[in-house]
Amino acid sequence: MPAPRTVLLTGAAGGLGTLMREPLPAYGYELRLLDVRPIEGEPDAITADLSDRAALREAVRGVDAIIHLAGISLESSFDKILASNIEGTYNLYEAAREEGVGRVVFASSNHAVGYTPRPQGDTPLDPSVLIPVDTPHRPDTFYGLSKSFGEDLAQLYWDKHGLETVSVRIGSCFPEPSSVRMLSIWMSPADGARLLHAALTAEDVRHTIVYGSSANTRLWWDLSTARALGYEPQDDSEPYAEKLIAEQGELQPGVEAHAHLGGHFVNDPPIWPY
């Protein structure tokens, strides 16, 4: 598809949104920012809740694509997850459909398949043991359940309305990894911008699910569908491995949080503070 020019970035004040606001314009995008709270230093940003369908329709009007990062990013009560991540994502897709937006990049999560057993064995891993993109949904939380819903909603809107989506099952996007588990699922901010750019510009994506991480030596999942979009990750978490393992120890298969892709989300998930 032609490179999008104006892109709506929802959740622009959040952790990932903040990391992406700086590198994405270098790819030629004009970002229209939206968040539920004001964004410091961005007077033109749109302040709106995902429940406000009129505001969402106004926000998407005239954009070429949407990067949807907004919503609750940790575990919470089902009622809060329902309102923000499920109904809110539906509202955004309806606004996109009504305004004729052709593509959404949806921030899914590894927690949509969090109860999937993590790969075992030595690193670097044999590609034959990597977790495939077509692994069945196995959410580890209501949060993960909402991301499974978002992927299915994206499929419906492609099949029914021709609205394309790349659903990115994001691992952990931070300036550097902070845990041994994160060595396998870390995505550097620079690689995050590379992946979003590929997802915005690849041809004929229909509904494509990809895993979002850097080219980590200890990688747990298959990046082939992301690479098929044109994504070429440049970073690797391995330079951080020695220090993190010395501090925290290796992952142990007999520990529930270590045995699954979702980590501690399966037994002691962090709770959304709001």
C-alpha positions as CSV (number, residue, x, y, z in Angstrom):
1,M,0.0,0.0,0.0
2,P,1.2,3.6,-0.4
3,A,3.0,4.8,2.7
4,P,0.5,6.3,5.1
5,R,1.0,10.0,5.8
6,T,-1.2,10.8,8.7
7,V,-1.4,8.2,11.4
8,L,-3.6,8.3,14.5
9,L,-1.6,7.0,17.6
10,T,-4.0,6.1,20.4
11,G,-2.6,5.6,23.9
12,A,0.1,8.2,23.0
13,A,0.8,9.2,26.6
14,G,1.3,5.6,27.7
15,G,4.7,3.8,28.0
16,L,4.8,2.4,24.5
17,G,3.1,5.4,23.0
18,T,5.7,7.7,24.5
19,L,8.6,5.5,23.2
20,M,7.1,5.5,19.7
21,R,6.3,9.3,19.4
22,E,9.9,10.2,18.7
23,P,11.1,7.6,16.2
24,L,8.0,7.2,14.0
25,P,8.0,10.7,12.4
26,A,11.5,9.9,11.0
27,Y,9.8,7.4,8.8
28,G,7.7,10.2,7.2
29,Y,4.6,10.0,9.4
30,E,2.6,12.9,10.7
31,L,1.2,11.7,14.0
32,R,-2.2,12.6,15.4
33,L,-2.0,11.9,19.1
34,L,-4.9,10.6,21.3
35,D,-5.0,9.7,24.9
36,V,-7.5,9.7,27.8
37,R,-5.3,12.2,29.6
38,P,-3.5,15.4,28.3
39,I,0.0,14.9,26.9
40,E,2.6,17.2,28.2
41,G,4.2,19.3,25.5
42,E,1.6,18.3,22.9
43,P,-1.1,21.0,22.9
44,D,-2.7,19.6,19.7
45,A,-3.2,16.1,21.1
46,I,-6.7,14.9,21.4
47,T,-8.0,14.1,24.9
48,A,-10.7,11.5,24.7
49,D,-11.9,8.3,26.2
50,L,-12.5,5.2,24.1
51,S,-16.1,5.2,25.2
52,D,-16.7,8.5,23.4
53,R,-17.7,7.3,19.9
54,A,-18.3,10.8,18.6
55,A,-14.8,11.9,19.6
56,L,-13.2,8.7,18.2
57,R,-14.9,9.3,14.8
58,E,-13.7,12.8,14.7
59,A,-10.2,11.6,15.7
60,V,-10.0,9.1,12.9
61,R,-11.5,11.3,10.2
62,G,-8.9,11.9,7.5
63,V,-6.2,9.7,8.8
64,D,-4.5,7.1,6.6
65,A,-4.0,4.5,9.3
66,I,-4.3,3.9,13.0
67,I,-1.8,2.5,15.6
68,H,-4.0,1.4,18.4
69,L,-2.1,1.3,21.7
70,A,-4.7,2.7,24.0
71,G,-6.3,0.7,26.8
72,I,-5.4,-1.1,30.1
73,S,-2.0,-2.7,29.8
74,L,-2.1,-4.9,32.9
75,E,-4.6,-7.1,34.7
76,S,-7.7,-5.4,36.1
77,S,-11.3,-6.3,36.9
78,F,-13.4,-7.7,34.1
79,D,-15.7,-4.7,34.1
80,K,-12.7,-2.3,33.6
81,I,-11.2,-4.5,30.9
82,L,-14.5,-4.8,29.2
83,A,-15.1,-1.1,29.0
84,S,-11.5,-0.1,28.0
85,N,-10.0,-3.0,26.0
86,I,-13.1,-4.7,24.6
87,E,-15.8,-2.1,24.1
88,G,-13.1,0.6,23.5
89,T,-11.4,-1.4,20.7
90,Y,-14.8,-2.1,19.1
91,N,-15.6,1.6,19.2
92,L,-12.3,2.4,17.5
93,Y,-12.9,-0.2,14.8
94,E,-16.4,1.1,14.2
95,A,-15.1,4.7,13.8
96,A,-12.4,3.4,11.4
97,R,-15.0,1.6,9.4
98,E,-17.4,4.5,9.3
99,E,-14.6,6.9,8.2
100,G,-13.1,4.5,5.6
101,V,-9.7,4.1,7.3
102,G,-7.9,1.2,5.5
103,R,-5.5,-0.2,8.1
104,V,-5.1,-0.6,11.8
105,V,-2.0,-1.8,13.6
106,F,-3.4,-3.3,16.8
107,A,-1.3,-3.7,20.0
108,S,-2.0,-7.3,20.9
109,S,0.1,-9.1,23.5
110,N,1.9,-12.3,24.2
111,H,-0.6,-12.6,27.0
112,A,-3.2,-13.6,24.4
113,V,-1.3,-16.9,24.4
114,G,0.2,-16.6,27.9
115,Y,-0.6,-20.1,29.1
116,T,1.4,-21.6,26.2
117,P,4.3,-23.5,27.5
118,R,7.6,-21.7,26.9
119,P,10.2,-23.4,24.8
120,Q,12.8,-25.5,26.6
121,G,16.4,-26.3,25.8
122,D,19.6,-24.6,25.0
123,T,20.0,-21.3,23.2
124,P,20.1,-20.2,20.5
125,L,16.9,-22.1,20.0
126,D,16.3,-24.4,17.1
127,P,13.6,-22.7,14.9
128,S,11.6,-25.9,15.1
129,V,10.7,-25.3,18.7
130,L,9.7,-21.6,18.5
131,I,6.1,-20.8,19.4
132,P,4.2,-20.4,16.1
133,V,1.9,-17.5,15.3
134,D,-1.0,-19.9,14.8
135,T,-0.8,-21.3,18.3
136,P,-4.3,-21.3,19.8
137,H,-5.4,-18.5,22.1
138,R,-4.6,-19.3,25.7
139,P,-5.0,-16.0,27.6
140,D,-3.5,-15.8,31.0
141,T,-5.7,-13.0,32.4
142,F,-8.7,-10.9,31.6
143,Y,-6.2,-8.5,30.0
144,G,-4.9,-11.4,27.8
145,L,-8.5,-12.3,27.0
146,S,-9.2,-8.8,25.7
147,K,-6.2,-9.1,23.4
148,S,-7.6,-12.4,22.1
149,F,-10.9,-10.6,21.5
150,G,-9.0,-7.8,19.6
151,E,-7.4,-10.2,17.3
152,D,-10.7,-11.9,16.5
153,L,-12.4,-8.5,16.1
154,A,-9.7,-7.6,13.6
155,Q,-10.3,-10.8,11.6
156,L,-14.0,-10.1,11.6
157,Y,-13.5,-6.5,10.3
158,W,-11.3,-7.8,7.5
159,D,-13.7,-10.6,6.5
160,K,-16.8,-8.4,6.8
161,H,-15.6,-4.9,5.9
162,G,-12.2,-5.2,4.2
163,L,-10.5,-3.3,7.0
164,E,-6.9,-4.6,7.2
165,T,-5.1,-5.1,10.5
166,V,-1.7,-6.2,11.7
167,S,-2.0,-7.6,15.2
168,V,1.3,-7.3,17.0
169,R,1.7,-9.7,20.0
170,I,4.1,-7.4,21.8
171,G,6.6,-8.9,24.2
172,S,8.2,-6.2,26.4
173,C,9.2,-2.9,24.8
174,F,11.5,-0.9,27.0
175,P,14.9,0.8,26.6
176,E,16.5,-2.4,28.0
177,P,15.3,-5.7,29.4
178,S,14.8,-5.9,33.2
179,S,14.3,-9.6,33.8
180,V,15.6,-13.0,32.6
181,R,12.3,-13.7,31.0
182,M,12.4,-10.5,29.1
183,L,15.7,-11.6,27.4
184,S,13.5,-13.8,25.2
185,I,10.6,-11.4,24.4
186,W,12.3,-7.9,24.6
187,M,11.7,-5.5,21.7
188,S,14.0,-2.4,21.7
189,P,12.2,0.9,21.0
190,A,14.1,1.2,17.7
191,D,12.9,-2.2,16.6
192,G,9.4,-1.4,17.8
193,A,9.4,1.6,15.4
194,R,10.8,-0.6,12.6
195,L,8.0,-3.2,13.1
196,L,5.2,-0.6,13.2
197,H,6.6,1.0,10.0
198,A,6.6,-2.4,8.3
199,A,3.1,-3.1,9.6
200,L,1.9,0.2,8.2
201,T,3.4,-0.2,4.8
202,A,3.4,-3.9,3.8
203,E,1.1,-4.9,0.9
204,D,-2.0,-7.0,1.3
205,V,-1.8,-7.8,5.0
206,R,-5.5,-8.6,5.3
207,H,-5.4,-9.7,9.0
208,T,-1.9,-10.7,9.9
209,I,-0.7,-11.7,13.4
210,V,3.0,-11.2,14.2
211,Y,5.1,-11.5,17.3
212,G,6.8,-8.2,18.4
213,S,10.4,-8.6,19.6
214,S,13.9,-7.9,18.6
215,A,16.2,-10.6,17.1
216,N,17.0,-12.0,20.5
217,T,19.5,-14.9,20.9
218,R,17.1,-16.4,23.4
219,L,14.0,-15.8,21.3
220,W,10.9,-17.9,22.2
221,W,8.6,-17.3,19.2
222,D,8.6,-17.3,15.4
223,L,9.2,-13.9,13.8
224,S,8.6,-15.2,10.2
225,T,5.3,-13.4,9.7
226,A,6.8,-10.1,11.0
227,R,9.8,-10.5,8.7
228,A,7.4,-11.2,5.8
229,L,6.1,-7.7,6.3
230,G,9.6,-6.3,5.7
231,Y,10.6,-6.1,9.4
232,E,14.3,-6.5,9.9
233,P,15.1,-6.4,13.7
234,Q,18.5,-5.0,14.5
235,D,18.8,-5.5,18.2
236,D,19.4,-8.4,20.6
237,S,19.0,-8.7,24.4
238,E,22.0,-10.9,24.8
239,P,24.4,-8.1,26.0
240,Y,22.2,-7.8,29.1
241,A,22.0,-11.5,29.8
242,E,25.1,-12.0,32.0
243,K,24.1,-9.3,34.5
244,L,20.4,-10.3,34.7
245,I,21.2,-14.0,35.2
246,A,23.7,-13.2,37.8
247,E,21.1,-11.1,39.7
248,Q,18.0,-13.3,39.2
249,G,19.2,-16.8,38.2
250,E,18.0,-18.9,35.2
251,L,14.4,-19.6,34.6
252,Q,13.3,-22.9,36.2
253,P,10.8,-25.2,34.4
254,G,9.2,-26.3,37.7
255,V,8.2,-22.8,38.7
256,E,4.7,-21.9,37.3
257,A,5.6,-18.4,36.3
258,H,8.7,-19.7,34.5
259,A,7.0,-22.5,32.7
260,H,4.6,-20.4,30.5
261,L,5.0,-17.7,27.9
262,G,3.0,-15.3,30.1
263,G,5.4,-15.4,33.0
264,H,4.1,-14.1,36.3
265,F,0.8,-13.1,34.6
266,V,-0.3,-16.7,35.0
267,N,-0.2,-16.7,38.8
268,D,0.5,-13.2,40.1
269,P,-0.3,-10.6,37.5
270,P,0.5,-6.9,38.0
271,I,-2.7,-4.9,38.6
272,W,-3.7,-1.8,36.8
273,P,-3.4,1.0,39.4
274,Y,-6.3,3.2,38.1
